[in-house]
Amino acid sequence: MHKPTVYLDTTIISAYLYDGGDVASQARRLKTREWWDRERKHFSVWASGVTEQELRAGEFRRQDDCLTTVRRLRYLATTRDCQVLKDALLDEGVVPATKPLDALHMAIATAHGMDYLLTWNYAHLANPVAQRRLETLCAMRSLRAPLLVSPESIPSVRMGQDIRRRD
């Protein structure tokens, strides 16, 4: 039996290695590390070149560590289908036009049939409105939408939850 699949966006890698003083970010780091250390083994974990691209952008503390971490993961390809789906996500307002890389993360996870997209991005990804809009768009294209979740909301084996999707 195959493990459920999870796609990690940039915020997960960043949160895992965060070492600043911001209390909210420290809380995300703790939750991310808890998921990484206790639950990750129950999933088939993926990232993409987009995740690495975002981590290469700019300069920040622990950037090299973030890049090393993401490069240890398997990558999903950014295919033509991903690009077409990204454009549809932007055109339909599932993701704001000002956030094309967020749309591309969503498109990659969707086009590759991921069970979950794990993110700390509540504004554009892990929220009920985005989930409903993604599911509507996917239904029109005969695709299955990944569940948009954070480390706080992804099902957990240690909590006795079923981490396998039932559609």
Secondary structure by P-SEA (a helix, b strand, c coil): cccbbbbbcaaaaaaaacccccaaaaaaaaaaaaaaacccccccccccaaaaaaaacccccaaaaaaaaaaabbbbbbcaaaaaaaaaaaaacccccccaaaaaaaaaaaaacccccccccccccccaaaaaaaaaaaaaacccccccccccccccccccccccccc
